[in-house]
């Protein structure tokens, strides 16, 4: 019906980007605080927080089957993450 069923409020600033896995009911988001967040969409819970950017995160793209996500930010960095462990794998 188009109504919001879950509201997740952990950002104190703007959310700039999101990539969702609708089959697995997970999402990864990035915002002005420079962090990425991994969400359980079914429960509306924060699963993990990834800190690595020194400025706003403007784009995220996940490959859910490989448990990888790349993020880009105003700091000029592209960061490759492991979604399962939260480990920063590479800075590009």
MIZANU-606402 format. One record per atom (N, C-alpha, C): residue number from 1; x, y, z; residue in one letter. Coordinates in steps of 0.001 Angstrom, whole numbers, always signed. Layout:
BEGIN
+-----+---------+---------+---------+---------+
: num :      xx :      yy :      zz : residuo :
+-----+---------+---------+---------+---------+
: NUM :       X :       Y :       Z :       a :
...
+-----+---------+---------+---------+---------+
//
This chain:
BEGIN
+-----+---------+---------+---------+---------+
: num :      xx :      yy :      zz : residuo :
+-----+---------+---------+---------+---------+
:   1 :    +814 :   -1199 :      +0 :       x :
:   1 :      +0 :      +0 :      +0 :       x :
:   1 :    +856 :   +1261 :      +0 :       x :
:   2 :   +2171 :   +1109 :      +5 :       x :
:   2 :   +3059 :   +2265 :     -76 :       x :
:   2 :   +3341 :   +2932 :   +1244 :       x :
:   3 :   +2831 :   +2395 :   +2358 :       x :
:   3 :   +3090 :   +3023 :   +3649 :       x :
:   3 :   +4416 :   +2539 :   +4227 :       x :
:   4 :   +5037 :   +3380 :   +5043 :       x :
:   4 :   +6299 :   +3054 :   +5694 :       x :
:   4 :   +6026 :   +2091 :   +6843 :       x :
:   5 :   +6714 :    +945 :   +6830 :       x :
:   5 :   +6477 :     -34 :   +7890 :       x :
:   5 :   +7560 :     -11 :   +8960 :       x :
:   6 :   +8748 :    +493 :   +8635 :       x :
:   6 :   +9845 :    +550 :   +9600 :       x :
:   6 :  +10585 :   +1866 :   +9417 :       x :
:   7 :  +10852 :   +2557 :  +10505 :       x :
:   7 :  +11638 :   +3783 :  +10478 :       x :
:   7 :  +12919 :   +3521 :  +11247 :       x :
:   8 :  +14062 :   +3706 :  +10598 :       x :
:   8 :  +15349 :   +3451 :  +11233 :       x :
:   8 :  +16067 :   +4777 :  +11409 :       x :
:   9 :  +16259 :   +5174 :  +12640 :       x :
:   9 :  +16840 :   +6486 :  +12915 :       x :
:   9 :  +18142 :   +6340 :  +13699 :       x :
:  10 :  +19253 :   +6320 :  +12993 :       x :
:  10 :  +20536 :   +6370 :  +13675 :       x :
:  10 :  +21404 :   +7483 :  +13113 :       x :
:  11 :  +21015 :   +8064 :  +11992 :       x :
:  11 :  +21767 :   +9165 :  +11416 :       x :
:  11 :  +21347 :  +10462 :  +12078 :       x :
:  12 :  +22341 :  +11313 :  +12344 :       x :
:  12 :  +22043 :  +12651 :  +12846 :       x :
:  12 :  +22145 :  +13678 :  +11712 :       x :
:  13 :  +22507 :  +13169 :  +10520 :       x :
:  13 :  +22622 :  +14026 :   +9346 :       x :
:  13 :  +22041 :  +13277 :   +8149 :       x :
:  14 :  +22262 :  +13809 :   +6968 :       x :
:  14 :  +21621 :  +13266 :   +5763 :       x :
:  14 :  +22098 :  +11858 :   +5411 :       x :
:  15 :  +21176 :  +11060 :   +4901 :       x :
:  15 :  +21485 :   +9780 :   +4261 :       x :
:  15 :  +21577 :  +10078 :   +2768 :       x :
:  16 :  +22722 :   +9787 :   +2162 :       x :
:  16 :  +22972 :  +10165 :    +775 :       x :
:  16 :  +22776 :   +9040 :    -233 :       x :
:  17 :  +22909 :   +7797 :    +213 :       x :
:  17 :  +22866 :   +6691 :    -736 :       x :
:  17 :  +22476 :   +5402 :     -28 :       x :
:  18 :  +21950 :   +4463 :    -816 :       x :
:  18 :  +21501 :   +3189 :    -264 :       x :
:  18 :  +21509 :   +2142 :   -1369 :       x :
:  19 :  +21929 :    +931 :   -1013 :       x :
:  19 :  +21828 :    -210 :   -1918 :       x :
:  19 :  +21132 :   -1318 :   -1143 :       x :
:  20 :  +20026 :   -1820 :   -1680 :       x :
:  20 :  +19214 :   -2812 :    -970 :       x :
:  20 :  +19287 :   -4176 :   -1638 :       x :
:  21 :  +19260 :   -5193 :    -802 :       x :
:  21 :  +19112 :   -6586 :   -1221 :       x :
:  21 :  +17694 :   -6984 :    -822 :       x :
:  22 :  +16757 :   -6862 :   -1756 :       x :
:  22 :  +15351 :   -7070 :   -1437 :       x :
:  22 :  +15035 :   -8528 :   -1149 :       x :
:  23 :  +15786 :   -9441 :   -1746 :       x :
:  23 :  +15570 :  -10872 :   -1473 :       x :
:  23 :  +16067 :  -11240 :     -75 :       x :
:  24 :  +17205 :  -10686 :    +310 :       x :
:  24 :  +17778 :  -10967 :   +1627 :       x :
:  24 :  +17336 :  -10007 :   +2710 :       x :
:  25 :  +16565 :   -8996 :   +2318 :       x :
:  25 :  +16047 :   -7980 :   +3248 :       x :
:  25 :  +17156 :   -7313 :   +4059 :       x :
:  26 :  +18209 :   -6898 :   +3328 :       x :
:  26 :  +19294 :   -6134 :   +3926 :       x :
:  26 :  +19540 :   -4903 :   +3070 :       x :
:  27 :  +20188 :   -3914 :   +3662 :       x :
:  27 :  +20557 :   -2716 :   +2918 :       x :
:  27 :  +21821 :   -2141 :   +3528 :       x :
:  28 :  +22573 :   -1442 :   +2697 :       x :
:  28 :  +23734 :    -693 :   +3171 :       x :
:  28 :  +23513 :    +763 :   +2759 :       x :
:  29 :  +23782 :   +1671 :   +3686 :       x :
:  29 :  +23560 :   +3092 :   +3428 :       x :
:  29 :  +24804 :   +3891 :   +3788 :       x :
:  30 :  +24900 :   +5072 :   +3191 :       x :
:  30 :  +25998 :   +5989 :   +3488 :       x :
:  30 :  +25459 :   +7387 :   +3666 :       x :
:  31 :  +26149 :   +8176 :   +4494 :       x :
:  31 :  +25639 :   +9506 :   +4779 :       x :
:  31 :  +26704 :  +10545 :   +5029 :       x :
:  32 :  +26245 :  +11710 :   +5442 :       x :
:  32 :  +27118 :  +12852 :   +5677 :       x :
:  32 :  +28121 :  +12631 :   +6811 :       x :
:  33 :  +27869 :  +11687 :   +7699 :       x :
:  33 :  +28793 :  +11461 :   +8815 :       x :
:  33 :  +30016 :  +10633 :   +8406 :       x :
:  34 :  +30061 :  +10155 :   +7144 :       x :
:  34 :  +31206 :   +9414 :   +6654 :       x :
:  34 :  +31167 :   +7926 :   +6927 :       x :
:  35 :  +30125 :   +7432 :   +7561 :       x :
:  35 :  +30012 :   +6013 :   +7883 :       x :
:  35 :  +29043 :   +5310 :   +6948 :       x :
:  36 :  +29245 :   +3999 :   +6795 :       x :
:  36 :  +28274 :   +3125 :   +6144 :       x :
:  36 :  +27563 :   +2362 :   +7238 :       x :
:  37 :  +26314 :   +1992 :   +6973 :       x :
:  37 :  +25557 :   +1191 :   +7927 :       x :
:  37 :  +24899 :     +31 :   +7189 :       x :
:  38 :  +24981 :   -1140 :   +7796 :       x :
:  38 :  +24339 :   -2339 :   +7270 :       x :
:  38 :  +23087 :   -2594 :   +8088 :       x :
:  39 :  +21954 :   -2772 :   +7393 :       x :
:  39 :  +20643 :   -2874 :   +8029 :       x :
:  39 :  +19984 :   -4221 :   +7779 :       x :
:  40 :  +19251 :   -4695 :   +8760 :       x :
:  40 :  +18300 :   -5790 :   +8595 :       x :
:  40 :  +16953 :   -5121 :   +8353 :       x :
:  41 :  +16455 :   -5199 :   +7128 :       x :
:  41 :  +15211 :   -4506 :   +6784 :       x :
:  41 :  +13982 :   -5159 :   +7395 :       x :
:  42 :  +14030 :   -6454 :   +7612 :       x :
:  42 :  +12870 :   -7152 :   +8190 :       x :
:  42 :  +12645 :   -6737 :   +9637 :       x :
:  43 :  +13724 :   -6562 :  +10381 :       x :
:  43 :  +13603 :   -6212 :  +11810 :       x :
:  43 :  +13841 :   -4737 :  +12087 :       x :
:  44 :  +14328 :   -4015 :  +11076 :       x :
:  44 :  +14612 :   -2596 :  +11274 :       x :
:  44 :  +15788 :   -2362 :  +12202 :       x :
:  45 :  +16751 :   -3279 :  +12179 :       x :
:  45 :  +17887 :   -3197 :  +13096 :       x :
:  45 :  +19184 :   -2888 :  +12356 :       x :
:  46 :  +20034 :   -2141 :  +13030 :       x :
:  46 :  +21376 :   -1873 :  +12547 :       x :
:  46 :  +22237 :   -3097 :  +12839 :       x :
:  47 :  +22845 :   -3672 :  +11798 :       x :
:  47 :  +23678 :   -4862 :  +11956 :       x :
:  47 :  +25151 :   -4526 :  +12139 :       x :
:  48 :  +25608 :   -3480 :  +11448 :       x :
:  48 :  +27022 :   -3125 :  +11536 :       x :
:  48 :  +27207 :   -1691 :  +11065 :       x :
:  49 :  +28295 :   -1102 :  +11522 :       x :
:  49 :  +28649 :    +260 :  +11128 :       x :
:  49 :  +30097 :    +238 :  +10670 :       x :
:  50 :  +30363 :    +830 :   +9511 :       x :
:  50 :  +31688 :    +829 :   +8910 :       x :
:  50 :  +32237 :   +2254 :   +8912 :       x :
:  51 :  +33318 :   +2483 :   +9629 :       x :
:  51 :  +33946 :   +3802 :   +9695 :       x :
:  51 :  +35251 :   +3755 :   +8915 :       x :
:  52 :  +35420 :   +4688 :   +7982 :       x :
:  52 :  +36642 :   +4703 :   +7189 :       x :
:  52 :  +36787 :   +5971 :   +6368 :       x :
:  53 :  +35664 :   +6542 :   +5964 :       x :
:  53 :  +35708 :   +7796 :   +5215 :       x :
:  53 :  +35922 :   +8956 :   +6173 :       x :
:  54 :  +36571 :   +9996 :   +5659 :       x :
:  54 :  +36799 :  +11194 :   +6473 :       x :
:  54 :  +35853 :  +12328 :   +6103 :       x :
:  55 :  +34930 :  +12050 :   +5171 :       x :
:  55 :  +33938 :  +13040 :   +4752 :       x :
:  55 :  +32683 :  +12279 :   +4304 :       x :
:  56 :  +31715 :  +12971 :   +3789 :       x :
:  56 :  +30435 :  +12373 :   +3399 :       x :
:  56 :  +30604 :  +11203 :   +2438 :       x :
:  57 :  +29763 :  +10180 :   +2616 :       x :
:  57 :  +29671 :   +9057 :   +1683 :       x :
:  57 :  +28552 :   +9383 :    +708 :       x :
:  58 :  +28865 :   +9315 :    -594 :       x :
:  58 :  +27896 :   +9704 :   -1614 :       x :
:  58 :  +27408 :   +8562 :   -2478 :       x :
:  59 :  +28107 :   +7428 :   -2459 :       x :
:  59 :  +27656 :   +6299 :   -3257 :       x :
:  59 :  +28093 :   +4985 :   -2617 :       x :
:  60 :  +27231 :   +3986 :   -2737 :       x :
:  60 :  +27531 :   +2628 :   -2296 :       x :
:  60 :  +26992 :   +1669 :   -3344 :       x :
:  61 :  +27721 :    +575 :   -3536 :       x :
:  61 :  +27263 :    -478 :   -4435 :       x :
:  61 :  +27714 :   -1810 :   -3854 :       x :
:  62 :  +26751 :   -2687 :   -3606 :       x :
:  62 :  +27033 :   -3971 :   -2977 :       x :
:  62 :  +26879 :   -5114 :   -3964 :       x :
:  63 :  +27715 :   -6118 :   -3794 :       x :
:  63 :  +27547 :   -7415 :   -4456 :       x :
:  63 :  +27214 :   -8368 :   -3312 :       x :
:  64 :  +25935 :   -8585 :   -3111 :       x :
:  64 :  +25448 :   -9300 :   -1925 :       x :
:  64 :  +25912 :  -10750 :   -1901 :       x :
:  65 :  +25981 :  -11402 :   -3036 :       x :
:  65 :  +26404 :  -12806 :   -3081 :       x :
:  65 :  +27861 :  -12973 :   -2664 :       x :
:  66 :  +28671 :  -11935 :   -2871 :       x :
:  66 :  +30085 :  -11971 :   -2488 :       x :
:  66 :  +30357 :  -11279 :   -1163 :       x :
:  67 :  +29323 :  -10699 :    -566 :       x :
:  67 :  +29456 :   -9966 :    +702 :       x :
:  67 :  +30491 :   -8848 :    +604 :       x :
:  68 :  +30416 :   -8076 :    -494 :       x :
:  68 :  +31329 :   -6951 :    -694 :       x :
:  68 :  +30523 :   -5697 :   -1004 :       x :
:  69 :  +31062 :   -4573 :    -560 :       x :
:  69 :  +30469 :   -3286 :    -900 :       x :
:  69 :  +31603 :   -2295 :   -1131 :       x :
:  70 :  +31416 :   -1446 :   -2130 :       x :
:  70 :  +32362 :    -359 :   -2369 :       x :
:  70 :  +31632 :    +947 :   -2097 :       x :
:  71 :  +32346 :   +1871 :   -1464 :       x :
:  71 :  +31756 :   +3173 :   -1134 :       x :
:  71 :  +32672 :   +4276 :   -1645 :       x :
:  72 :  +32053 :   +5390 :   -2027 :       x :
:  72 :  +32795 :   +6562 :   -2485 :       x :
:  72 :  +32338 :   +7784 :   -1736 :       x :
:  73 :  +33287 :   +8680 :   -1472 :       x :
:  73 :  +32924 :   +9844 :    -681 :       x :
:  73 :  +33603 :  +11121 :   -1119 :       x :
:  74 :  +33218 :  +12200 :    -438 :       x :
:  74 :  +33788 :  +13516 :    -692 :       x :
:  74 :  +35261 :  +13593 :    -310 :       x :
:  75 :  +35772 :  +12593 :    +397 :       x :
:  75 :  +37192 :  +12549 :    +737 :       x :
:  75 :  +38041 :  +12068 :    -437 :       x :
:  76 :  +37394 :  +11712 :   -1560 :       x :
:  76 :  +38101 :  +11264 :   -2746 :       x :
:  76 :  +38487 :   +9798 :   -2722 :       x :
:  77 :  +38071 :   +9068 :   -1716 :       x :
:  77 :  +38450 :   +7660 :   -1567 :       x :
:  77 :  +37332 :   +6731 :   -2016 :       x :
:  78 :  +37730 :   +5607 :   -2599 :       x :
:  78 :  +36852 :   +4471 :   -2832 :       x :
:  78 :  +37303 :   +3388 :   -1877 :       x :
:  79 :  +36380 :   +2899 :   -1052 :       x :
:  79 :  +36719 :   +1899 :     -46 :       x :
:  79 :  +35972 :    +608 :    -333 :       x :
:  80 :  +36692 :    -510 :    -284 :       x :
:  80 :  +36118 :   -1832 :    -491 :       x :
:  80 :  +36007 :   -2523 :    +859 :       x :
:  81 :  +34801 :   -2985 :   +1182 :       x :
:  81 :  +34492 :   -3557 :   +2487 :       x :
:  81 :  +34016 :   -4998 :   +2374 :       x :
:  82 :  +34251 :   -5761 :   +3434 :       x :
:  82 :  +33641 :   -7075 :   +3614 :       x :
:  82 :  +32374 :   -6867 :   +4437 :       x :
:  83 :  +31218 :   -7196 :   +3870 :       x :
:  83 :  +29946 :   -6972 :   +4563 :       x :
:  83 :  +29756 :   -7865 :   +5782 :       x :
:  84 :  +30366 :   -9041 :   +5777 :       x :
:  84 :  +30187 :   -9972 :   +6899 :       x :
:  84 :  +30987 :   -9526 :   +8121 :       x :
:  85 :  +32258 :   -9191 :   +7910 :       x :
:  85 :  +33139 :   -8871 :   +9033 :       x :
:  85 :  +33213 :   -7382 :   +9325 :       x :
:  86 :  +32886 :   -6550 :   +8321 :       x :
:  86 :  +33021 :   -5122 :   +8486 :       x :
:  86 :  +34435 :   -4637 :   +8213 :       x :
:  87 :  +35316 :   -5536 :   +7782 :       x :
:  87 :  +36721 :   -5211 :   +7544 :       x :
:  87 :  +36878 :   -4360 :   +6290 :       x :
:  88 :  +37719 :   -3335 :   +6385 :       x :
:  88 :  +38109 :   -2542 :   +5213 :       x :
:  88 :  +39150 :   -3352 :   +4470 :       x :
:  89 :  +38834 :   -3768 :   +3248 :       x :
:  89 :  +39717 :   -4630 :   +2476 :       x :
:  89 :  +40725 :   -3855 :   +1646 :       x :
:  90 :  +40309 :   -2700 :   +1145 :       x :
:  90 :  +41198 :   -1946 :    +266 :       x :
:  90 :  +40724 :    -512 :    +135 :       x :
:  91 :  +41684 :    +380 :     +30 :       x :
:  91 :  +41420 :   +1786 :    -304 :       x :
:  91 :  +41922 :   +2027 :   -1709 :       x :
:  92 :  +41053 :   +2550 :   -2558 :       x :
:  92 :  +41410 :   +2781 :   -3957 :       x :
:  92 :  +41510 :   +4271 :   -4241 :       x :
+-----+---------+---------+---------+---------+
//
